[in-house]
Amino acid sequence: MNLADLIQHHARRRPAYPAIVARDRTWSYADLDAAVDTAALRLLERGVKCGDIVGIALGDTPEHLAFLFGIARAGAVILPMDKRWTEAEKQRVAVHFGAKLTLIDAGDAAIEGVACEAVEVPLKVGSAKPPESPKGEGLGFVLSLSSGTTGRPKGPLITHTNMYHRFLIYYITLTFTEHDRFACASPLYFSGSRGFSLCALYAGSTVVLLPPPVSAAKLIDEVNDYGCTTAFIVPTIVRRIIDASTAEGFCYPKLRVLISTGAALFPEDRELAMKRITPNIINFYGSAEGSGISALTSAHPPEKSRSAGAIVWGTEVRVVDEDFDDLPRGEIGRICYRSGGSAREFYRDPEASALAFKDGWYLPGDLGYVDADGFVYITGREKDMIIRGGVNVYPNEIESVLLGHEQVAEAAVVGAPSVELGEEVIAFVTTRQPIEADVLRTLCAKQLAPYKVPKTICVLPEMPRTNVGKIDKQRLRNSLK
C-alpha cells in the first residue's frame, strides 16, 4: 500500500472540500493533491529513489503536509527534523541516517555538507503527474525519531502498513472521522501532531493548523472560530488553557473530543479540564516506536483516573521482569507491547534495537502494571526510578501529590546521589502563585510514606524542556551536581 494514494481518491471524490486550513490560507483536496504531485516530482527530479531517506525541516504550513505525502508518493522515507534545531543538530541527524536530500524553508540557511532543497511558501503548484506510487508490504514511510538530537539519534522505521494500523487505532479508539475539523496545536515535527494530521487527511477530513507560538487565550478563540470538532493539545498547553479559562461554562463548547498525549495528564488537571475546557477528553499513552498502548477517556470511572487508561484496539500489553517472564496482574514490572503499528527495530542500530525490541515486543522503558480490569498504570521510567535506601520510589506518585496543590503548575521528581542512602528524592516545581517549599513538603508528608517525601523541593521560574516539549529530567539531575 501507499498512504499517499488516498489523497488522489479524496480529490476525485470531493475536490472542493477543505483539506487544510492555516491561519492565512485554505487548501481544498484538489489543491492538496496537486501540491503532493508537485512535491513528489521535485524529489524525483532531484534524484530521490524508492527507499531513499528525505529529511524534512519545514515550518508548520500546508506545504509541510504536502511534502510528507509527496515523499510517500515518491516511495521515499520521511526523516522528521525540527526546523528550530541548530545547523549542527540538523547535520548530525541527516548524516547519521544517510539522508539523500533535506527539505528546508526558502530563506533558511543550507546545512553544510548536506544536499538541501528549498521549499517556497506558498508552493508553486504544477499540473504534471508523477509516476504511479511505489507499493509493498515493507515499504518504509517514516523514521520517527525517538531521542531528538542528544547522543546517538534513534529512528524506528515505520512502514506504510504500520502507519495504517496506527490510523485504525486513531479511528477506533480516538474516534477520528471524515467529518471532523481537526485542530493541530503543536509543531508537525512532533510524532503525535504529524500522525494525527496525516490520519485526518487520510480519512478525508479537515486539518486546521494552529501551531505555536500563541497564547492560551488566543488558542481558545481560534479553536472556536475555526469550528474545530477535534483537537490535539499537549498537557503543558492544556494546563495553560485551564488557567486562562475564566468564563462560565466550557471554553470549547463545540469540541467533540480533546486528545492529549506526549506526557502525563495528571488526575487533578484532567478533572479541571473536564470542567473548564470540554467534558470529552482522551489521554492517549503511546510512543513513536510502538504506537498506542492505552487511552483514558471521560467515560472511564473516576477510580481509574490515575491510570493511563484501557488497552487500545489491536494492541497486546505485557508486564515482565528482568528475565522477560510475565508478572501477575497488579505487580509492577517492565511494560512491553506490540501491535500492527509497532516498529520492529531501530534503523541501522542493532545495538539499541537489542535493548528495546524482543521477539516482536517493544519495551518503551516504562515501569508499571495492568490491573484486573485491563487498565494500565505507569509508575515511572526505568531510568527515572529512584532507589532510596534499597526501596523503589516512583516519581509519578510524588509528582501527582505535588500537582494536587492548586498553585502547582508543573512538577518533576528526580533522584540525586546520596552517600548515606544511595539516592535521595528531589522535587522541582513551577507555580501559578508564590508558595513556600515547606508547604509542599508538608503536603507530601500527609499523603506519602516518609521515605517518599522529597528531601528538597526547588521552585523554578520554568522547567527545562527537550526538543519535543517534555520536561528534561536529565538537565534537572545535572543541575544537582
C-alpha positions as CSV (number, residue, x, y, z in Angstrom):
1,M,0.0,0.0,0.0
2,N,1.0,3.7,-0.3
3,L,-0.8,6.1,2.0
4,A,-0.5,9.0,-0.5
5,D,-2.9,7.3,-2.9
6,L,-6.0,8.1,-0.8
7,I,-5.3,11.9,-1.3
8,Q,-6.0,11.3,-5.0
9,H,-9.2,9.5,-4.1
10,H,-10.4,12.4,-1.9
11,A,-9.5,14.9,-4.7
12,R,-11.8,12.9,-7.1
13,R,-14.5,12.3,-4.6
14,R,-15.0,15.9,-3.3
15,P,-12.3,18.2,-4.8
16,A,-13.6,21.4,-3.3
17,Y,-13.8,20.1,0.3
18,P,-11.3,21.9,2.6
19,A,-8.3,19.7,3.3
20,I,-6.0,22.1,5.2
21,V,-6.9,25.4,6.9
22,A,-4.0,27.6,8.0
23,R,-4.2,31.0,9.6
24,D,-3.7,32.6,6.3
25,R,-4.8,30.1,3.6
26,T,-7.1,27.2,2.8
27,W,-6.4,24.3,0.5
28,S,-9.1,22.1,-1.0
29,Y,-8.4,18.4,-1.6
30,A,-7.8,19.2,-5.2
31,D,-5.2,21.8,-4.1
32,L,-3.6,19.3,-1.8
33,D,-3.5,16.5,-4.4
34,A,-1.8,18.9,-6.9
35,A,0.7,20.0,-4.2
36,V,1.5,16.4,-3.4
37,D,2.2,15.6,-7.1
38,T,4.4,18.7,-7.3
39,A,6.3,17.7,-4.2
40,A,6.8,14.1,-5.5
41,L,8.0,15.3,-8.9
42,R,10.5,17.8,-7.3
43,L,12.0,14.9,-5.3
44,L,12.2,12.6,-8.3
45,E,13.9,15.3,-10.3
46,R,16.5,15.7,-7.6
47,G,17.3,12.0,-7.9
48,V,15.4,10.7,-5.0
49,K,14.6,7.0,-5.5
50,C,12.3,4.5,-3.8
51,G,13.7,3.7,-0.3
52,D,15.8,6.9,0.0
53,I,15.7,9.0,3.2
54,V,14.4,12.5,2.8
55,G,14.8,15.0,5.7
56,I,12.0,17.5,6.3
57,A,12.9,20.6,8.3
58,L,9.9,22.8,7.3
59,G,7.6,25.1,9.2
60,D,4.1,24.3,10.2
61,T,2.5,25.0,6.9
62,P,0.3,23.3,4.3
63,E,3.5,22.8,2.3
64,H,4.9,20.6,5.2
65,L,1.9,18.3,5.0
66,A,2.1,18.2,1.2
67,F,5.7,17.2,1.2
68,L,5.0,14.5,3.8
69,F,2.6,12.8,1.4
70,G,4.9,13.8,-1.5
71,I,7.8,11.9,0.0
72,A,5.5,8.9,0.4
73,R,4.2,9.2,-3.2
74,A,7.8,9.1,-4.4
75,G,8.4,6.0,-2.4
76,A,11.0,7.6,-0.1
77,V,11.1,7.6,3.7
78,I,10.4,10.7,5.8
79,L,13.1,11.8,8.3
80,P,11.5,14.4,10.5
81,M,13.7,17.3,11.6
82,D,12.8,20.2,13.8
83,K,13.1,23.5,12.0
84,R,14.2,25.0,15.3
85,W,17.3,22.8,15.6
86,T,20.7,24.4,15.0
87,E,22.5,23.7,11.8
88,A,24.8,21.3,13.7
89,E,21.8,19.3,15.0
90,K,20.3,19.0,11.6
91,Q,23.6,18.0,10.1
92,R,24.1,15.3,12.7
93,V,20.7,13.7,12.1
94,A,20.9,14.0,8.3
95,V,24.3,12.4,8.1
96,H,23.6,9.7,10.7
97,F,20.6,8.4,8.7
98,G,22.1,9.0,5.3
99,A,19.5,11.5,4.0
100,K,19.6,11.7,0.2
101,L,18.0,15.2,0.4
102,T,16.8,17.5,3.1
103,L,13.9,20.0,2.7
104,I,14.3,23.4,4.2
105,D,12.2,26.6,4.0
106,A,13.3,29.1,1.4
107,G,15.3,31.7,3.3
108,D,16.7,29.2,5.8
109,A,20.4,28.5,5.8
110,A,21.6,25.5,3.9
111,I,23.1,22.7,6.0
112,E,26.8,22.3,5.4
113,G,27.7,19.0,3.8
114,V,24.0,18.0,3.3
115,A,22.1,18.2,0.0
116,C,19.2,20.6,0.6
117,E,16.1,21.6,-1.4
118,A,14.5,25.0,-0.6
119,V,10.7,24.9,-0.4
120,E,8.9,28.2,-1.1
121,V,5.7,29.3,0.7
122,P,3.2,29.5,-1.0
123,L,4.2,26.5,-3.1
124,K,4.1,27.0,-6.9
125,V,2.0,24.0,-7.9
126,G,2.3,22.5,-11.3
127,S,0.0,20.3,-13.4
128,A,2.2,17.3,-14.2
129,K,1.7,13.9,-12.6
130,P,4.4,11.7,-11.1
131,P,4.7,8.0,-12.0
132,E,2.5,5.6,-10.1
133,S,3.3,5.4,-6.4
134,P,5.5,2.5,-5.3
135,K,3.8,0.0,-3.1
136,G,4.8,-3.0,-1.0
137,E,4.3,-4.6,2.4
138,G,7.7,-3.4,3.8
139,L,7.7,0.0,2.1
140,G,9.2,2.5,4.6
141,F,7.1,5.5,5.5
142,V,8.8,7.5,8.3
143,L,11.8,7.3,10.6
144,S,10.0,8.5,13.7
145,L,12.9,9.9,15.8
146,S,12.7,8.9,19.5
147,S,15.7,10.7,21.1
148,G,15.9,14.0,19.4
149,T,19.5,15.1,18.8
150,T,21.0,14.2,22.1
151,G,23.6,11.3,22.0
152,R,23.1,8.9,19.1
153,P,19.8,9.5,17.4
154,K,17.4,6.5,17.2
155,G,14.9,6.2,14.4
156,P,12.4,3.3,14.3
157,L,11.4,2.6,10.7
158,I,7.6,2.8,10.4
159,T,6.2,1.2,7.2
160,H,3.1,2.3,5.3
161,T,1.4,-0.8,6.8
162,N,2.5,0.1,10.3
163,M,1.1,3.6,9.9
164,Y,-2.2,2.3,8.5
165,H,-2.6,0.2,11.7
166,R,-1.9,3.3,13.7
167,F,-4.6,5.1,11.8
168,L,-7.0,2.3,12.7
169,I,-6.3,2.9,16.4
170,Y,-7.0,6.6,15.9
171,Y,-10.3,5.9,14.1
172,I,-11.5,3.2,16.5
173,T,-10.1,4.4,19.9
174,L,-9.6,8.1,19.4
175,T,-12.8,8.4,17.2
176,F,-11.3,10.3,14.2
177,T,-13.9,10.6,11.3
178,E,-14.1,12.1,7.8
179,H,-16.5,14.7,9.2
180,D,-14.1,16.3,11.7
181,R,-12.2,19.6,11.6
182,F,-9.1,18.6,13.5
183,A,-7.1,21.3,15.3
184,C,-3.4,20.7,15.4
185,A,-1.9,23.0,18.1
186,S,1.6,21.6,18.2
187,P,4.5,21.6,15.6
188,L,4.3,19.0,12.9
189,Y,7.7,17.7,13.9
190,F,6.1,16.1,16.9
191,S,5.1,12.5,16.3
192,G,1.6,13.0,17.6
193,S,0.9,16.2,15.6
194,R,2.3,14.6,12.4
195,G,0.5,11.2,12.9
196,F,-2.9,12.7,13.8
197,S,-2.8,15.3,11.0
198,L,-1.9,12.6,8.4
199,C,-4.7,10.4,9.8
200,A,-7.2,13.2,9.5
201,L,-6.2,13.8,5.8
202,Y,-6.2,10.1,5.1
203,A,-9.8,10.0,6.4
204,G,-10.8,12.9,4.2
205,S,-11.5,15.4,7.0
206,T,-10.1,18.9,7.5
207,V,-6.8,19.8,9.3
208,V,-6.7,23.2,11.0
209,L,-3.0,24.2,11.6
210,L,-2.8,26.3,14.8
211,P,0.9,25.9,15.8
212,P,2.7,27.8,18.5
213,P,3.7,30.4,19.4
214,V,0.3,31.5,20.5
215,S,-1.2,32.4,23.9
216,A,-3.6,30.1,25.6
217,A,-6.4,32.8,25.3
218,K,-5.8,33.1,21.6
219,L,-5.8,29.4,21.1
220,I,-9.2,29.2,22.9
221,D,-10.6,31.7,20.4
222,E,-9.0,30.1,17.3
223,V,-10.3,26.6,18.0
224,N,-13.8,28.0,18.4
225,D,-13.6,30.5,15.5
226,Y,-12.5,27.7,13.1
227,G,-15.3,25.4,14.2
228,C,-13.0,22.6,15.2
229,T,-14.6,19.4,16.4
230,T,-11.4,17.5,17.5
231,A,-8.1,18.8,18.8
232,F,-4.7,17.6,19.8
233,I,-3.1,19.7,22.6
234,V,-0.1,18.7,24.7
235,P,-0.6,18.6,28.5
236,T,1.6,21.7,29.1
237,I,-0.8,23.8,26.9
238,V,-3.8,22.1,28.4
239,R,-2.7,23.4,31.8
240,R,-2.3,26.9,30.4
241,I,-5.7,26.8,28.9
242,I,-7.2,25.7,32.3
243,D,-5.5,28.8,33.8
244,A,-6.8,31.0,31.0
245,S,-10.4,29.7,31.2
246,T,-12.1,32.3,33.3
247,A,-15.6,32.4,31.7
248,E,-18.5,30.4,32.8
249,G,-19.0,27.0,31.1
250,F,-16.7,25.2,28.7
251,C,-14.2,27.2,26.8
252,Y,-14.6,24.7,23.9
253,P,-18.4,24.1,23.9
254,K,-18.4,22.6,20.3
255,L,-15.4,20.4,20.6
256,R,-16.3,16.7,20.2
257,V,-13.1,15.3,21.7
258,L,-9.8,16.7,23.0
259,I,-6.8,14.4,22.7
260,S,-3.8,14.9,25.0
261,T,-0.6,12.9,24.7
262,G,3.1,13.2,25.0
263,A,3.3,13.4,28.8
264,A,1.1,12.6,31.8
265,L,-2.1,14.5,32.3
266,F,-2.5,14.1,36.0
267,P,-5.9,13.4,37.5
268,E,-6.2,16.9,39.0
269,D,-5.5,18.5,35.6
270,R,-7.9,16.1,33.9
271,E,-10.7,16.9,36.3
272,L,-10.2,20.7,35.8
273,A,-10.0,20.2,32.1
274,M,-13.3,18.3,32.0
275,K,-14.9,21.2,34.0
276,R,-13.4,24.1,32.1
277,I,-12.4,23.0,28.6
278,T,-14.6,20.2,27.4
279,P,-16.2,17.1,29.1
280,N,-14.8,14.8,26.4
281,I,-11.1,14.3,26.9
282,I,-8.9,11.3,25.9
283,N,-5.5,11.0,27.4
284,F,-3.6,8.8,25.0
285,Y,-0.5,6.9,26.0
286,G,1.9,5.6,23.4
287,S,5.3,6.1,21.8
288,A,6.9,6.9,18.4
289,E,8.3,3.4,18.2
290,G,5.4,1.3,19.3
291,S,2.2,3.3,18.5
292,G,-0.6,3.4,21.1
293,I,-0.8,1.5,24.3
294,S,-3.8,2.8,26.2
295,A,-6.3,5.6,26.4
296,L,-8.2,7.1,29.3
297,T,-11.5,8.6,28.3
298,S,-14.1,10.7,30.1
299,A,-16.4,7.7,30.1
300,H,-14.0,5.7,32.3
301,P,-14.9,5.6,36.1
302,P,-13.3,8.1,38.5
303,E,-11.4,5.3,40.3
304,K,-9.4,4.8,37.2
305,S,-8.3,8.4,36.9
306,R,-4.7,7.7,38.0
307,S,-4.3,5.1,35.2
308,A,-3.1,5.6,31.7
309,G,-6.4,4.1,30.5
310,A,-7.6,0.9,29.0
311,I,-5.5,-1.0,26.4
312,V,-6.4,0.3,22.9
313,W,-7.7,-1.6,20.0
314,G,-5.4,-4.1,18.3
315,T,-2.7,-3.9,21.0
316,E,-1.3,-6.5,23.3
317,V,0.4,-5.5,26.6
318,R,2.6,-7.5,28.9
319,V,4.3,-6.6,32.2
320,V,7.6,-8.6,32.6
321,D,10.5,-9.0,34.9
322,E,14.2,-8.6,34.1
323,D,14.2,-12.1,32.5
324,F,11.2,-11.2,30.3
325,D,8.9,-13.5,32.2
326,D,5.3,-12.4,32.8
327,L,4.3,-10.9,36.1
328,P,0.9,-11.3,37.7
329,R,-1.8,-8.6,37.3
330,G,-1.2,-5.7,39.6
331,E,2.6,-6.3,40.1
332,I,5.0,-3.6,38.9
333,G,7.4,-4.5,36.2
334,R,8.6,-3.5,32.7
335,I,5.9,-2.6,30.3
336,C,6.1,-4.1,26.8
337,Y,3.6,-4.2,24.0
338,R,3.0,-4.9,20.3
339,S,0.5,-4.2,17.6
340,G,0.3,-3.9,13.8
341,G,1.6,-0.3,14.3
342,S,4.7,-1.2,16.2
343,A,8.2,-0.9,14.7
344,R,10.4,-4.0,14.8
345,E,13.8,-2.3,15.2
346,F,15.8,0.9,15.1
347,Y,17.1,1.8,11.6
348,R,20.7,0.9,11.3
349,D,21.2,0.4,15.0
350,P,21.3,-3.3,16.1
351,E,22.8,-2.4,19.5
352,A,19.9,-0.1,20.5
353,S,17.4,-2.5,18.9
354,A,18.5,-5.4,21.0
355,L,17.7,-3.4,24.2
356,A,14.3,-2.1,23.1
357,F,12.9,-4.8,20.9
358,K,12.5,-8.5,21.9
359,D,10.7,-11.2,19.9
360,G,8.4,-8.6,18.3
361,W,7.7,-6.8,21.5
362,Y,8.7,-3.2,22.2
363,L,9.9,-2.1,25.6
364,P,9.4,1.7,26.0
365,G,11.4,1.9,29.2
366,D,8.3,2.4,31.4
367,L,7.6,0.7,34.6
368,G,4.0,-0.1,35.6
369,Y,1.3,-2.7,35.9
370,V,-2.0,-3.7,34.5
371,D,-5.0,-4.1,36.9
372,A,-7.7,-6.8,36.8
373,D,-9.9,-4.6,34.6
374,G,-7.2,-4.2,31.9
375,F,-6.2,-0.6,32.8
376,V,-2.5,0.3,32.5
377,Y,-0.8,2.2,35.3
378,I,2.6,3.8,34.8
379,T,4.7,4.2,37.9
380,G,7.8,5.7,36.3
381,R,10.6,5.2,33.9
382,E,13.2,2.6,34.4
383,K,16.0,5.2,34.2
384,D,13.9,7.6,36.4
385,M,13.1,5.1,39.2
386,I,14.8,6.2,42.5
387,I,16.3,3.6,44.8
388,R,16.4,5.2,48.2
389,G,17.9,3.1,51.0
390,G,17.2,0.0,48.9
391,V,13.5,0.9,48.4
392,N,12.0,1.7,45.0
393,V,10.5,5.1,44.7
394,Y,8.4,6.0,41.7
395,P,8.5,9.7,40.7
396,N,5.0,9.8,39.2
397,E,3.4,9.1,42.5
398,I,5.1,12.1,44.2
399,E,4.5,14.4,41.2
400,S,0.8,13.6,41.3
401,V,0.7,14.6,45.0
402,L,2.5,17.9,44.3
403,L,0.2,18.7,41.4
404,G,-2.7,18.2,43.8
405,H,-1.9,21.7,45.2
406,E,-3.9,24.3,43.3
407,Q,-0.9,26.6,43.0
408,V,1.5,24.0,41.5
409,A,1.6,24.2,37.7
410,E,4.2,21.5,37.0
411,A,6.2,19.0,39.0
412,A,9.2,16.8,38.3
413,V,10.9,14.4,40.7
414,V,14.4,13.0,40.2
415,G,17.0,11.1,42.2
416,A,20.2,12.8,43.5
417,P,23.3,10.8,44.6
418,S,23.4,10.2,48.4
419,V,26.4,8.7,50.3
420,E,24.0,7.5,53.0
421,L,21.1,6.3,51.1
422,G,22.3,5.7,47.5
423,E,19.8,8.2,46.2
424,E,17.7,11.0,47.6
425,V,14.4,12.3,46.4
426,I,14.4,15.8,44.9
427,A,11.4,17.6,43.5
428,F,11.2,20.6,41.1
429,V,8.0,22.6,40.7
430,T,6.7,25.7,38.9
431,T,3.9,27.6,40.5
432,R,0.9,29.8,39.5
433,Q,1.4,31.9,42.6
434,P,4.3,32.1,45.0
435,I,4.4,29.3,47.5
436,E,6.9,28.1,50.2
437,A,8.6,24.8,49.6
438,D,7.9,23.8,53.2
439,V,4.2,24.0,52.5
440,L,4.6,21.4,49.7
441,R,6.8,19.2,51.8
442,T,4.0,19.2,54.5
443,L,1.5,18.2,51.8
444,C,3.7,15.3,50.7
445,A,4.2,14.2,54.3
446,K,0.5,13.9,54.8
447,Q,0.0,11.7,51.7
448,L,3.2,9.8,51.3
449,A,5.3,7.4,53.3
450,P,8.3,9.2,54.9
451,Y,10.9,7.7,52.5
452,K,9.0,9.2,49.5
453,V,8.8,12.7,50.9
454,P,11.3,14.9,48.9
455,K,14.3,16.0,50.8
456,T,14.4,19.2,48.8
457,I,11.7,21.0,46.7
458,C,13.1,23.6,44.3
459,V,10.7,26.2,42.9
460,L,11.7,27.2,39.3
461,P,10.5,30.0,37.1
462,E,10.1,27.4,34.3
463,M,11.0,23.8,33.6
464,P,13.8,22.9,31.1
465,R,12.4,21.1,28.1
466,T,13.5,18.6,25.5
467,N,13.2,19.4,21.8
468,V,9.7,17.8,21.8
469,G,8.4,19.9,24.7
470,K,8.7,17.3,27.6
471,I,10.3,18.2,30.9
472,D,14.0,17.5,30.6
473,K,14.8,15.5,33.7
474,Q,18.4,14.9,32.7
475,R,19.0,18.6,32.9
476,L,17.3,18.7,36.3
477,R,19.6,15.9,37.5
478,N,22.7,17.7,36.1
479,S,21.7,20.9,38.0
480,L,22.2,19.0,41.3
481,K,25.8,18.0,40.6
